[in-house]
Amino acid sequence: MFDFLDTYPYLLPFIIFFGRIFDVSLGTLRIIFVSKGERLKAPIIGFFEVFIWVVIISQILSRANDMIAYLSYAGGYAAGNYIGILLEKQIAFGIVLCRVYTNKPGLKLVNLLSLKGFGATMMHGTGSVNEVDIIETVFDRKKLKEVTGVILEFDKEAFYVIEDVRTRQRGIFPKSYNLLKRWRPGK
């Protein structure tokens, strides 16, 4: 499969480095999908992750006998972690809960979120200094910038926390556009 490496042995460190980037990045995504309970995506990604790893490790065991190849392996691992994190941020997969604590009238924030299509629930609470309104909303992680923009526009001094949510049921969520609906009759 890699017979050309006998002719061009200087390519081996590059193949090792980029192969490790791919397999470690896939591993990062696989872990995220496993933690979110994605039973179909995680095994498919895992298959390709291990396939790439086996190919790379076989080349290391059969051809690599210098420090450059070993450094390429370690460097690819480190870069793969970094790129995997960047990919995960771009994909922004999952659901989050945002809990906002504000001294301003929370009903206004609930209405602002509602105008954007986000459901929200408000409660009253007692903080360490005074009364606060607590607003909770659940949404797709891809909408995080939009929601935090609404919060900060409402109250620049608001304290908020964001938590991962594994599942959600029955609520008010923004309508998402599905490209496949176009070809499904009756939908």
MOZI-V302695 format. One record per backbone hydrogen bond with DSSP energy under -0.5 kcal/mol. CO is the residue of the C=O (numbers start at 1). NH is the residue of the N-H. E is the energy in kcal/mol with one decimal. If there is no record, write none. Layout:
CO_NH_E / CO_NH_E
This chain:
2_5_-1.6 / 3_6_-1.9 / 3_7_-0.6 / 4_7_-0.5 / 4_8_-2.7 / 8_11_-1.7 / 9_12_-1.3 / 11_15_-2.3 / 12_16_-2.7 / 13_17_-2.7 / 14_18_-2.7 / 15_19_-2.3 / 16_20_-2.4 / 17_21_-1.9 / 18_22_-2.2 / 19_23_-2.7 / 20_24_-2.7 / 21_25_-2.2 / 22_26_-2.3 / 23_27_-1.8 / 24_28_-2.2 / 25_29_-2.1 / 26_30_-2.7 / 27_31_-2.3 / 28_32_-1.8 / 29_33_-2.5 / 30_34_-2.6 / 31_35_-2.4 / 32_36_-1.3 / 33_38_-2.8 / 34_37_-1.4 / 37_39_-1.3 / 38_42_-1.5 / 40_44_-1.2 / 41_45_-2.5 / 42_46_-2.5 / 43_47_-2.1 / 44_48_-1.7 / 45_49_-2.4 / 46_50_-2.5 / 47_51_-2.2 / 48_52_-2.4 / 49_53_-2.1 / 50_54_-2.8 / 51_55_-2.1 / 52_56_-2.5 / 53_57_-3.1 / 54_58_-2.2 / 55_59_-1.6 / 56_60_-2.1 / 57_61_-2.6 / 58_62_-1.9 / 59_63_-2.5 / 59_64_-1.2 / 66_70_-1.4 / 67_71_-2.8 / 68_72_-2.2 / 69_73_-1.9 / 70_74_-2.2 / 71_75_-3.1 / 72_76_-2.4 / 73_77_-1.8 / 74_78_-2.3 / 75_79_-2.8 / 76_80_-2.3 / 77_81_-1.8 / 78_82_-1.9 / 79_83_-2.9 / 80_84_-2.5 / 81_85_-2.0 / 82_86_-2.0 / 83_87_-2.9 / 84_88_-2.4 / 85_89_-2.0 / 86_90_-2.1 / 87_91_-2.8 / 88_92_-2.3 / 94_141_-2.6 / 95_165_-2.8 / 96_139_-2.2 / 97_99_-0.5 / 97_163_-2.6 / 98_100_-0.5 / 98_137_-2.0 / 99_161_-2.2 / 100_102_-0.5 / 100_135_-2.4 / 101_159_-2.3 / 102_133_-2.7 / 104_106_-0.5 / 105_108_-1.3 / 105_109_-0.6 / 106_110_-2.3 / 107_111_-2.2 / 108_112_-2.4 / 109_113_-2.8 / 110_114_-2.2 / 111_115_-2.2 / 112_116_-1.1 / 113_118_-2.7 / 114_117_-1.5 / 121_136_-2.8 / 123_134_-3.5 / 125_127_-0.6 / 125_132_-2.7 / 130_127_-2.9 / 132_125_-2.8 / 133_102_-2.3 / 133_135_-0.5 / 134_123_-2.6 / 135_100_-3.3 / 136_121_-2.4 / 137_98_-3.0 / 139_96_-2.9 / 140_143_-2.2 / 141_144_-1.7 / 143_147_-2.4 / 144_148_-2.8 / 145_149_-2.0 / 146_150_-1.8 / 147_151_-2.4 / 148_152_-2.6 / 149_153_-2.0 / 150_154_-1.9 / 151_155_-2.9 / 155_158_-1.7 / 159_101_-3.6 / 161_99_-2.6 / 163_97_-2.8 / 165_95_-0.8 / 171_173_-0.7 / 172_119_-1.7 / 177_179_-0.6 / 178_181_-1.1 / 179_182_-1.0 / 180_183_-1.4 / 181_184_-1.1 / 183_185_-0.7 / 184_187_-1.3
